[in-house]
Amino acid sequence: MERRGSREEGGSVPSFESFGRILMGFGVLLLLVGAAFAFGGRLLHLGRLPGDIIIRRGTFTFYFPLVTSIVVSVLLSLILGVVLRLIGRR
């Protein structure tokens, strides 16, 4: 019976080096997300973009950050795409 991914056949067995690279990639991603939360509101005016919906009626306020959600989604997609490409290259 043939085993796939065994060490004798030269299969792909994850090593600590690749695991370390993945952890560093996630660390960079967390750093970028943390910086966006810390400085994004002041620099990018996230949450106050044209197209965000705010309805105020007396003491009730409804806020839906439509455009902010789209911008954050596009940015995270780009960042994740870059990280996955970097992890994929060896």
JOGI-V503421 format. One record per backbone hydrogen bond with DSSP energy under -1.0 kcal/mol. CO is the residue of the C=O (numbers start at 1). NH is the residue of the N-H. If there is no record, write none. Layout:
[[CO & NH] [CO & NH]]
This chain:
[[6 & 11] [11 & 13] [15 & 19] [16 & 20] [17 & 21] [18 & 22] [19 & 23] [20 & 24] [21 & 25] [22 & 26] [23 & 27] [24 & 28] [25 & 29] [26 & 30] [27 & 31] [28 & 32] [29 & 33] [30 & 34] [31 & 35] [32 & 36] [33 & 37] [34 & 38] [35 & 39] [36 & 40] [39 & 43] [40 & 44] [45 & 48] [49 & 52] [53 & 64] [55 & 62] [57 & 60] [60 & 57] [62 & 55] [64 & 53] [64 & 66] [65 & 69] [66 & 70] [67 & 71] [68 & 72] [69 & 73] [70 & 74] [71 & 75] [72 & 76] [73 & 77] [74 & 78] [75 & 79] [76 & 80] [77 & 81] [78 & 82] [79 & 83] [80 & 84] [81 & 85] [82 & 86] [83 & 87] [84 & 88] [85 & 89]]
